[in-house]
Amino acid sequence: MELSTWLAFFAAAWAISISPGAGALAAMSAGLNHGFRKGYVTTVGLVLGIWTQLIVVGVGLGALVAASATAFSVVKWSGVAYLVWLGIQQWRAPARPLAAQQASAASVSWHAMVRRGWMINAINPKGTVFLLAVVPQFLDLHQPLVWQYLVIGLTLSFTDFVVMAGYTALASQVLGSLKSAAHMRALNRVFGSLFVMAGGLLSVFSRSE
């Protein structure tokens, strides 16, 4: 990949990472419930989900998901169900200040948080179709593709790690400064509703987009 091509993709990667979506919601939710240090672990899962999507696209399975109505529907509705479930869980979360939530959430394993982040990105067919549309524009088909996919994956990982750090910090510091139970209940319901809305938006996403 030539430097000029990579710079163009680097700019696109920032736009991709900054765009609000289920990943940003997951990062902010983790920051709100666990604080920055532990909440940021969710980003590892989100990045692993990106790599999963990239591998799927690279080996050609992404084209199958995009072309097959059945495969697309299975992946899409799995993603919808998971986002709605996350929304319900967040809506029902205890209305306690951040410090108290962090103490009660200490039992949540890092593996569980990574898995949660991974599932959000890995079973999102919108991401598959998006990568199918964007990535080929930056590939040189006359050069080895493996190294180009590696560069693309590392670039997306870097921008996501930086951007999700910002989202996690925003939730853990700014939103977490709210102390009253009423404020925390409102925040939980806002995040819960946003997760459900993200699931609703994914439910109307079609292969023609």
One Martini backbone bead per residue (centre of mass of N, CA, C, O) as a GRO file, in nm:
protein
  209
    1MET     BB    1   0.093   0.039   0.025
    2GLU     BB    2   0.072   0.351  -0.027
    3LEU     BB    3   0.099   0.640   0.138
    4SER     BB    4  -0.143   0.790   0.010
    5THR     BB    5  -0.345   0.563   0.063
    6TRP     BB    6  -0.310   0.546   0.370
    7LEU     BB    7  -0.391   0.838   0.437
    8ALA     BB    8  -0.678   0.808   0.335
    9PHE     BB    9  -0.753   0.577   0.529
   10PHE     BB   10  -0.686   0.718   0.793
   11ALA     BB   11  -0.909   0.927   0.765
   12ALA     BB   12  -1.141   0.721   0.744
   13ALA     BB   13  -1.093   0.582   1.020
   14TRP     BB   14  -1.175   0.819   1.195
   15ALA     BB   15  -1.465   0.839   1.094
   16ILE     BB   16  -1.547   0.552   1.173
   17SER     BB   17  -1.485   0.575   1.485
   18ILE     BB   18  -1.649   0.842   1.555
   19SER     BB   19  -1.898   0.730   1.474
   20PRO     BB   20  -2.187   0.677   1.597
   21GLY     BB   21  -2.255   0.371   1.788
   22ALA     BB   22  -2.242   0.072   1.937
   23GLY     BB   23  -1.947   0.107   2.026
   24ALA     BB   24  -1.979   0.378   2.175
   25LEU     BB   25  -2.194   0.277   2.371
   26ALA     BB   26  -2.021   0.057   2.500
   27ALA     BB   27  -1.798   0.242   2.607
   28MET     BB   28  -1.982   0.427   2.784
   29SER     BB   29  -2.113   0.207   2.952
   30ALA     BB   30  -1.847   0.102   3.074
   31GLY     BB   31  -1.762   0.370   3.203
   32LEU     BB   32  -2.013   0.405   3.384
   33ASN     BB   33  -1.992   0.107   3.535
   34HIS     BB   34  -1.639   0.089   3.567
   35GLY     BB   35  -1.477   0.289   3.448
   36PHE     BB   36  -1.195   0.335   3.274
   37ARG     BB   37  -0.998   0.098   3.322
   38LYS     BB   38  -1.214  -0.131   3.286
   39GLY     BB   39  -1.392  -0.023   3.050
   40TYR     BB   40  -1.160  -0.032   2.826
   41VAL     BB   41  -1.171  -0.340   2.771
   42THR     BB   42  -1.400  -0.334   2.560
   43THR     BB   43  -1.219  -0.235   2.323
   44VAL     BB   44  -1.082  -0.501   2.268
   45GLY     BB   45  -1.338  -0.635   2.161
   46LEU     BB   46  -1.399  -0.435   1.934
   47VAL     BB   47  -1.134  -0.489   1.779
   48LEU     BB   48  -1.176  -0.793   1.742
   49GLY     BB   49  -1.432  -0.748   1.572
   50ILE     BB   50  -1.291  -0.610   1.338
   51TRP     BB   51  -1.104  -0.847   1.266
   52THR     BB   52  -1.330  -1.042   1.205
   53GLN     BB   53  -1.452  -0.881   0.973
   54LEU     BB   54  -1.193  -0.870   0.800
   55ILE     BB   55  -1.162  -1.174   0.763
   56VAL     BB   56  -1.435  -1.226   0.635
   57VAL     BB   57  -1.381  -1.043   0.391
   58GLY     BB   58  -1.104  -1.164   0.297
   59VAL     BB   59  -1.232  -1.473   0.249
   60GLY     BB   60  -1.549  -1.408   0.136
   61LEU     BB   61  -1.791  -1.418   0.347
   62GLY     BB   62  -1.907  -1.135   0.313
   63ALA     BB   63  -2.033  -1.183   0.035
   64LEU     BB   64  -2.230  -1.400   0.133
   65VAL     BB   65  -2.385  -1.226   0.336
   66ALA     BB   66  -2.467  -1.006   0.123
   67ALA     BB   67  -2.610  -1.222  -0.084
   68SER     BB   68  -2.750  -1.381   0.143
   69ALA     BB   69  -3.049  -1.373   0.291
   70THR     BB   70  -3.014  -1.576   0.520
   71ALA     BB   71  -2.739  -1.494   0.635
   72PHE     BB   72  -2.810  -1.200   0.684
   73SER     BB   73  -3.051  -1.245   0.878
   74VAL     BB   74  -2.909  -1.400   1.099
   75VAL     BB   75  -2.700  -1.183   1.170
   76LYS     BB   76  -2.887  -0.942   1.212
   77TRP     BB   77  -3.082  -1.063   1.438
   78SER     BB   78  -2.857  -1.117   1.635
   79GLY     BB   79  -2.775  -0.822   1.669
   80VAL     BB   80  -3.046  -0.710   1.758
   81ALA     BB   81  -3.086  -0.887   2.010
   82TYR     BB   82  -2.829  -0.796   2.157
   83LEU     BB   83  -2.888  -0.489   2.175
   84VAL     BB   84  -3.157  -0.514   2.326
   85TRP     BB   85  -3.046  -0.664   2.569
   86LEU     BB   86  -2.853  -0.439   2.656
   87GLY     BB   87  -3.074  -0.229   2.699
   88ILE     BB   88  -3.226  -0.376   2.925
   89GLN     BB   89  -2.989  -0.399   3.120
   90GLN     BB   90  -2.939  -0.091   3.143
   91TRP     BB   91  -3.224  -0.005   3.236
   92ARG     BB   92  -3.198  -0.213   3.501
   93ALA     BB   93  -2.991  -0.073   3.635
   94PRO     BB   94  -2.863   0.050   3.900
   95ALA     BB   95  -2.922   0.358   4.088
   96ARG     BB   96  -2.590   0.435   4.114
   97PRO     BB   97  -2.313   0.548   4.175
   98LEU     BB   98  -2.016   0.486   4.036
   99ALA     BB   99  -1.865   0.372   4.282
  100ALA     BB  100  -2.080   0.156   4.350
  101GLN     BB  101  -2.078   0.014   4.077
  102GLN     BB  102  -1.780  -0.072   4.079
  103ALA     BB  103  -1.801  -0.255   4.328
  104SER     BB  104  -2.030  -0.447   4.209
  105ALA     BB  105  -1.853  -0.496   3.925
  106ALA     BB  106  -1.594  -0.660   4.009
  107SER     BB  107  -1.708  -0.952   3.917
  108VAL     BB  108  -1.658  -0.868   3.638
  109SER     BB  109  -1.504  -0.992   3.385
  110TRP     BB  110  -1.284  -0.932   3.135
  111HIS     BB  111  -1.389  -1.147   2.942
  112ALA     BB  112  -1.682  -1.044   2.932
  113MET     BB  113  -1.614  -0.763   2.814
  114VAL     BB  114  -1.475  -0.858   2.559
  115ARG     BB  115  -1.711  -1.026   2.451
  116ARG     BB  116  -1.908  -0.795   2.425
  117GLY     BB  117  -1.748  -0.625   2.223
  118TRP     BB  118  -1.717  -0.841   2.005
  119MET     BB  119  -2.021  -0.892   1.942
  120ILE     BB  120  -2.098  -0.609   1.842
  121ASN     BB  121  -1.899  -0.627   1.583
  122ALA     BB  122  -1.914  -0.929   1.468
  123ILE     BB  123  -2.261  -0.924   1.443
  124ASN     BB  124  -2.241  -0.688   1.210
  125PRO     BB  125  -2.350  -0.651   0.887
  126LYS     BB  126  -2.289  -0.351   0.842
  127GLY     BB  127  -1.982  -0.386   0.866
  128THR     BB  128  -1.946  -0.580   0.633
  129VAL     BB  129  -2.061  -0.403   0.406
  130PHE     BB  130  -1.877  -0.164   0.456
  131LEU     BB  131  -1.606  -0.308   0.403
  132LEU     BB  132  -1.681  -0.399   0.115
  133ALA     BB  133  -1.698  -0.095   0.012
  134VAL     BB  134  -1.416   0.028   0.119
  135VAL     BB  135  -1.153  -0.148   0.106
  136PRO     BB  136  -1.112  -0.192  -0.211
  137GLN     BB  137  -1.023   0.114  -0.261
  138PHE     BB  138  -0.724   0.041  -0.102
  139LEU     BB  139  -0.644  -0.179  -0.303
  140ASP     BB  140  -0.374  -0.369  -0.449
  141LEU     BB  141  -0.407  -0.632  -0.673
  142HIS     BB  142  -0.078  -0.645  -0.739
  143GLN     BB  143  -0.059  -0.703  -0.438
  144PRO     BB  144  -0.034  -0.829  -0.146
  145LEU     BB  145  -0.312  -0.866   0.066
  146VAL     BB  146  -0.228  -0.937   0.353
  147TRP     BB  147  -0.066  -0.673   0.417
  148GLN     BB  148  -0.300  -0.479   0.365
  149TYR     BB  149  -0.492  -0.590   0.580
  150LEU     BB  150  -0.301  -0.539   0.814
  151VAL     BB  151  -0.289  -0.232   0.788
  152ILE     BB  152  -0.591  -0.186   0.816
  153GLY     BB  153  -0.625  -0.317   1.094
  154LEU     BB  154  -0.420  -0.137   1.248
  155THR     BB  155  -0.557   0.131   1.186
  156LEU     BB  156  -0.835   0.072   1.311
  157SER     BB  157  -0.725   0.007   1.591
  158PHE     BB  158  -0.599   0.278   1.661
  159THR     BB  159  -0.851   0.462   1.631
  160ASP     BB  160  -1.031   0.301   1.830
  161PHE     BB  161  -0.858   0.326   2.084
  162VAL     BB  162  -0.871   0.636   2.094
  163VAL     BB  163  -1.178   0.695   2.074
  164MET     BB  164  -1.278   0.500   2.306
  165ALA     BB  165  -1.128   0.649   2.525
  166GLY     BB  166  -1.302   0.901   2.507
  167TYR     BB  167  -1.578   0.770   2.564
  168THR     BB  168  -1.504   0.640   2.836
  169ALA     BB  169  -1.414   0.902   2.979
  170LEU     BB  170  -1.674   1.059   2.953
  171ALA     BB  171  -1.845   0.864   3.127
  172SER     BB  172  -1.658   0.840   3.386
  173GLN     BB  173  -1.636   1.159   3.439
  174VAL     BB  174  -1.886   1.324   3.353
  175LEU     BB  175  -2.122   1.125   3.411
  176GLY     BB  176  -1.998   1.013   3.690
  177SER     BB  177  -2.047   1.291   3.856
  178LEU     BB  178  -2.315   1.192   3.904
  179LYS     BB  179  -2.490   1.113   4.216
  180SER     BB  180  -2.775   1.064   4.186
  181ALA     BB  181  -3.020   0.834   4.138
  182ALA     BB  182  -3.179   0.989   3.923
  183HIS     BB  183  -2.945   1.032   3.727
  184MET     BB  184  -2.867   0.732   3.690
  185ARG     BB  185  -3.139   0.637   3.587
  186ALA     BB  186  -3.145   0.817   3.339
  187LEU     BB  187  -2.883   0.712   3.209
  188ASN     BB  188  -2.962   0.417   3.184
  189ARG     BB  189  -3.212   0.479   3.000
  190VAL     BB  190  -3.064   0.615   2.775
  191PHE     BB  191  -2.872   0.381   2.702
  192GLY     BB  192  -3.088   0.169   2.667
  193SER     BB  193  -3.239   0.315   2.436
  194LEU     BB  194  -2.996   0.331   2.241
  195PHE     BB  195  -2.961   0.030   2.202
  196VAL     BB  196  -3.244  -0.020   2.090
  197MET     BB  197  -3.213   0.176   1.853
  198ALA     BB  198  -2.976   0.028   1.724
  199GLY     BB  199  -3.142  -0.226   1.672
  200GLY     BB  200  -3.357  -0.088   1.496
  201LEU     BB  201  -3.165   0.010   1.272
  202LEU     BB  202  -3.060  -0.274   1.201
  203SER     BB  203  -3.342  -0.399   1.117
  204VAL     BB  204  -3.352  -0.191   0.848
  205PHE     BB  205  -3.114  -0.315   0.729
  206SER     BB  206  -2.989  -0.363   0.397
  207ARG     BB  207  -2.820  -0.496   0.122
  208SER     BB  208  -2.869  -0.228  -0.063
  209GLU     BB  209  -2.685  -0.022   0.118
   0.00000   0.00000   0.00000
